Amino acid sequence: MLAVTGVTLAVLAVILLAATGAGVLEVGATQFDQADRDLWVSAEGTSLSPARGGGFTNTLTDSHQVASEIEAHPDVAQANPIAFQSVYIDAGDGEFQTIIGAGISGTGNSVSIQSGRDFSAPNRHYANGSYDGEMTYEVILDSDTADQLDVGVGDTVRIGGSLAAAREHEFTVVAISSTFRQLLGSQTVILPIAELQEITGTTERDPATFVTAVTEDGAGPEAVATEIEEQHPTLSVRTNEEQLLAVLRQRASVLVAGAALVIVAILAGLTLTASLLWLYVHHQRATFAALLAQGVSPWTVVATIAVQGLVIALLGALVGVVLAVPAGVVLSQVAASLVGFSGLVTVAPWMLGLGAGIALLVGTIVAVVSTGALLRGGLAVPRK
């Protein structure tokens, strides 16, 4: 039972470490796909920001004008500026917290609303660049932020780029959506971009992090990106895949960690299983010596131990595979609560096969090899 338990732990280690490593590498691509955008336009120098709450730096100026020019391209169906800016928020109790504010020009297909409604007039305050239109004072919260502030649709919160500004701007919660929380892995509030710029004092530059674009059906995003860059040489235009790689290059440790976990999973499984079966065989060396002294063929001893190793590995592999799926679900939930991203631990069928295969292959081989090594070492029954 102890031997089977040891192999089970080895199989679980292989599967869960591989699931975590692969999940780290794949979750970013999934989040960008869910953003439902074909092109990401940014100014040179856009990068991850370590400032309050994280996010991206807003280096693209005159973003509304840039979006209009890009949308004029015949192969672009829609282009919208989007900005990420750290803001302060509270529920009126003075307990302010820092959070990422996402400024958008309309929800459309880019925001999945769980409850509530869309913004009533997201572009009204921009007023064609004058920023003198009436503000809607509407905000969309992610579910975690709403729970933390103990507010829901219809309640009010205070938001601003500084504590003083936050005390002066009261917004009504019109919807709950976790879209940007899933994309950024952090709590977010969503506002009309012009109103986010207003409460953060950046209306003079009209800054944004990106201008996102959706291409017409049948248009190739790569070709459209090349044409837009030729028209706007100061801008960088990337497809979904290229934008994901650009972000990950700034977080190279994520890639290294993901690949390292997969490698460690395989090595850990090999080492643990091999060590376990070696000790199991070595523990029975006196029994082997007695069998040989009674005239049992060495090949019979080797075959017997090979079957023992195979049975132990098979039982351990079966139990490990059965436990891997629920263990992966629990580990994924823990990871989501810690880092904000869901799906970081996803057990795929090939991972189950990897764990079981290592146990069966290594278990049988090590049992045979270790038995052979002990036999070559000259096992014998001690004589008086």
Protein Blocks (a to p, Z undefined) as FASTA:
>chain_A
ZZmmmmmmmmmmmmmmmmmmmmmmmmmmmmmmmnopabdcddehiacdfbehiaaddfbg
hklmmmmmmmmpmkbfbdcddddddddddehnopacdddddddfbjklmbccfbdcddfb
lmlmnnnonopaccfkiacddfklmmmnopaehiacdddfbfklmmmpccddfbdcfklm
mmnopacddddfklmmmmnopmmnopafbdcddddehiafklmmmmmmmmmmmbccddfk
lmmmmmmmmmmmlmmmmmmmmmmmmmmmmmmmmmmmmmmmmmmmmmmmmmmmnopafklm
mmmmmmmmmmmmmmmmmmmmmmmmmmmmmmmmmmmmmnopghkaccdfklmmmmmmmmmm
mmmmmmmmmmmmmmmnopacddZZ
